Amino acid sequence: MTMYEWIKLIHVSCAVLSITGFFIRGMWMLVDSSLLQAKPVRIIPHVVDSLLLLSALVMLFLSDWSVLTDSWLQVKLLALLVYIVLGMLALRFVKRKVFRLASWLLALLVFAYMVMVALYKTPLVLAAS
């Protein structure tokens, strides 16, 4: 495997770990589980997401893509920011459970959109599939 393929494997693995962790933490949030306050649950997502971001930057460096010229990367970056904000609303800042649930579900949809954009290399994923 090439260096790029190894980095992509790390990136995809971290993406799977990240969304799995986010899903589980969302489920715990819905049932008011005390597990959300466990130290590993508060630390591990930051480690995984840091590796996810680092691997994305390395892939960008190793490829011919540019955030300045490739619209799919621009949209994916914008979607990432939306995902982060929705995740913070769902797991931290919003108090009413109905709004937390809505933020969590929207964040899951945005994550799915980011995956589709990455797979098809276009922001118009519904038209591409």
C-alpha positions as CSV (number, residue, x, y, z in Angstrom):
1,M,0.0,0.0,0.0
2,T,1.1,3.5,-0.7
3,M,1.6,6.1,2.0
4,Y,-1.6,7.8,0.8
5,E,-3.6,4.6,1.2
6,W,-2.3,4.1,4.7
7,I,-3.3,7.6,5.7
8,K,-6.7,7.2,4.1
9,L,-7.2,3.9,6.0
10,I,-6.4,5.8,9.2
11,H,-8.7,8.6,8.2
12,V,-11.6,6.3,7.4
13,S,-11.0,4.3,10.6
14,C,-11.0,7.5,12.7
15,A,-14.2,8.6,10.9
16,V,-15.9,5.4,11.8
17,L,-14.7,5.6,15.4
18,S,-15.7,9.2,15.6
19,I,-19.3,8.7,14.4
20,T,-19.7,5.6,16.5
21,G,-18.6,7.4,19.6
22,F,-20.9,10.3,18.8
23,F,-23.8,8.0,18.2
24,I,-23.2,6.2,21.5
25,R,-22.8,9.5,23.4
26,G,-26.0,10.7,21.9
27,M,-27.9,7.6,23.0
28,W,-26.5,8.1,26.5
29,M,-27.6,11.7,26.4
30,L,-31.1,10.6,25.6
31,V,-31.3,8.3,28.6
32,D,-29.4,10.7,30.9
33,S,-26.6,8.2,31.5
34,S,-23.9,9.1,33.9
35,L,-21.4,7.4,31.5
36,L,-21.2,10.7,29.7
37,Q,-19.3,12.2,32.6
38,A,-16.6,9.4,32.6
39,K,-13.1,10.7,32.0
40,P,-12.3,8.4,29.0
41,V,-15.6,9.4,27.4
42,R,-14.6,13.0,27.6
43,I,-11.0,12.5,26.4
44,I,-11.1,9.7,23.7
45,P,-13.3,11.7,21.2
46,H,-10.8,14.5,21.2
47,V,-7.9,12.1,20.5
48,V,-9.9,10.4,17.7
49,D,-11.1,13.6,16.1
50,S,-7.5,15.1,16.3
51,L,-6.2,12.0,14.4
52,L,-9.1,12.4,12.0
53,L,-8.2,16.0,11.3
54,L,-4.4,15.3,11.1
55,S,-4.9,12.4,8.6
56,A,-7.2,14.7,6.5
57,L,-4.4,17.3,6.4
58,V,-1.8,14.7,5.5
59,M,-4.0,13.4,2.7
60,L,-4.5,16.9,1.4
61,F,-0.8,17.5,1.4
62,L,-0.2,14.2,-0.4
63,S,-2.9,14.8,-3.0
64,D,-3.5,17.3,-5.8
65,W,-6.6,18.6,-4.1
66,S,-6.9,22.1,-2.8
67,V,-9.5,23.6,-0.4
68,L,-9.1,26.9,-2.4
69,T,-10.2,25.3,-5.8
70,D,-12.1,22.1,-5.1
71,S,-15.7,22.9,-4.3
72,W,-16.3,19.4,-2.8
73,L,-13.6,20.1,-0.2
74,Q,-15.0,23.6,0.6
75,V,-18.5,22.1,1.1
76,K,-17.1,19.3,3.2
77,L,-15.2,21.8,5.4
78,L,-18.3,23.9,5.8
79,A,-20.3,20.7,6.7
80,L,-17.7,19.8,9.2
81,L,-18.2,23.1,11.0
82,V,-22.0,22.6,11.0
83,Y,-21.5,19.1,12.4
84,I,-19.2,20.4,15.2
85,V,-21.7,23.1,16.1
86,L,-24.7,20.7,16.1
87,G,-22.7,18.1,18.1
88,M,-21.8,20.8,20.7
89,L,-25.5,21.8,20.9
90,A,-26.6,18.2,21.3
91,L,-24.1,17.1,23.9
92,R,-23.3,20.3,25.8
93,F,-25.1,23.5,25.4
94,V,-28.8,22.9,24.8
95,K,-30.8,22.0,27.9
96,R,-34.2,20.9,26.5
97,K,-34.0,17.3,25.4
98,V,-36.1,17.7,22.3
99,F,-33.7,20.3,21.0
100,R,-30.7,18.1,22.0
101,L,-32.3,15.2,20.1
102,A,-33.0,17.4,17.0
103,S,-29.4,18.7,17.1
104,W,-28.0,15.1,17.4
105,L,-30.1,13.8,14.6
106,L,-29.2,16.7,12.3
107,A,-25.5,16.2,13.2
108,L,-25.8,12.5,12.2
109,L,-27.4,13.6,8.8
110,V,-24.6,16.2,8.2
111,F,-22.0,13.5,8.9
112,A,-23.7,11.2,6.4
113,Y,-23.6,14.1,3.9
114,M,-19.9,14.6,4.5
115,V,-19.2,10.9,3.8
116,M,-21.2,11.1,0.6
117,V,-19.3,14.2,-0.5
118,A,-16.0,12.5,0.2
119,L,-17.1,9.4,-1.7
120,Y,-18.4,11.2,-4.8
121,K,-16.1,14.2,-4.7
122,T,-19.0,16.5,-5.4
123,P,-21.2,18.7,-3.2
124,L,-24.2,17.5,-5.2
125,V,-24.2,14.0,-3.9
126,L,-27.9,13.3,-4.6
127,A,-27.3,14.1,-8.3
128,A,-24.2,12.0,-8.4
129,S,-25.8,8.8,-7.1
